[in-house]
Amino acid sequence: MAKPVVITADSTCDISEALKERYDIRIIPLTILLGEDSYLDGVDFTTADIYTRYRKDGTLPKTSAPGIQQFIDFFTPILEAGCEIVHLDISSELSGSFNNACIAAEELEGVYTVDSRTLSTGVALLAIEGAECRDRGMSAAEIAAHLNTLKEKVDTSFVLDTLEFMWKGGRCSGVTALGANLLRLKPGLEMHDGKLGVYKKYRGSIQSVYRQYTRDRLAADIRPNHIFVTDSGEVPEETLSELTDMVREAVPEAEIHRVKAGCTVTSHCGPKTFGVLFIRK
């Protein structure tokens, strides 16, 4: 008889508390580093804290993946309860989290690790898929194999209001950031081959860019089960409602989840970042 399966992920998946509880998804947090201080992502440090600190002294946080022993300590009680684990991490191109999870899994029995090749609620989409497969009676090995096939169809993208955080974090030049601001360019980012890169440069007010970005993404052949409407904070509520309605009208049979991006996306992309994330058919 197959063992019960627990779906786990690192905190970069940005899944809400309600969805964690609904699907019994367990989360291991990354560490947020601010000077000499360290915090646990989503536990005692949030996106709002990032903005408060940045506006106070210009400091942006760095993130640190869970260590191998942290993963062992995280996995062990679940295994000792008689379960197997399917674990998801942010793309291995972006963090050492997956590599550390794999090393920990080699010392244990019954942990199946999956490199999501994505980030944020793109990982959450896979975690929910894994939980639904578990509830249909699939084994841990079967779920991991399925997710490794499905992950290529996860559509992860965002549009940015500003390049300030990317510039401050050393991810683009000051000249690029200045030019984008002068031309009122808003970069659209998407995951490709496990990396986040610019796929389009939108122009205009951020309100009009949100609408154009959303129309562009909704032109895809979307699998109508779960769609995440994800933002990094400070997007007006009326704007979020309007954009969510656009998604609902385009894919009425889908369940739409509105969530806030966590510290990893926020520290790279800054406030008013917005994304529509889904799985393609």
C-alpha positions, 0 to 999 in steps of 0.5 A: 500500500502506498504511503500518504503523500505530503506536498512541500515547497520553499517560501518563494512559492508565495502561496497564501495561508488559506491555500496552504491549509486547504491543500495541506502544503508545508512550507520551508522558509528562506532566510532574509538578510538585512545587514547583521539581521536575519529573518524568516521569509513570510514568518517574521518579515514581509513585503511591507517590511521591505518597503519600510526599510528601503524607504528608511535607509535604502537597504534592500534585503538578500535571500539565503536558501535553507541549508542542508540540515534545515531541509533534513530537519524539515523533512524528517518529522513528515517521514517519521509520521509515515509519509512520503514527500514531493518537494518543490523549489524555486528554479535552480537557476535562481537559488541554491534551494533545490540543490540543498534539498536534493542533498538532504533527500539523498540522506533520507528515504521517501523524498522526491525533489522537483526543480520547478524551473519557475518562481513565485505563484508559478511554483504554487500552481505546481504545488496545488497540482501535486496536492490534487494528484495526491487526493486522486490517489497518485503515489509520490513517485507518480506525482513527481514525474507528472510535475516534472512534465507539467512544469514546462507548461507553467506560464510565469510572468510579471510587469514592473512599474519601476527598475529602481529595485533591479538597479539598486540590486545590481541587476540592471545598469543605472543608465538602463533604469534612467532610460526606461524611466524617461521613456516611461517603459515598463518591462514585462518579465517572464520565465524561460529556461529557468531564468527570468528575463525581459520579453517585452517593453511596455510604454505608458502609464502603469494603469494602461500597461497593466491592462495591455499586459493582462490582455497579452497573457490571456491570449494564451491557451490557458488550462482552466483550473487555477490562475494566480493574480499576483502583485507585490503590494501598492497596486490600488484595490480598484485596479486589482479588482478590474484586472481580476475581472478581466481574467474572470471574463476571459477564463470564467471556469477557472478558480482565481487566487489573488495573492501578494508576492513574497520577499524574493520577488519583491526585493528584485522587482519592487512595488506595483509589480503585477502578474497573471500566472497559469498553466497552459494547455 
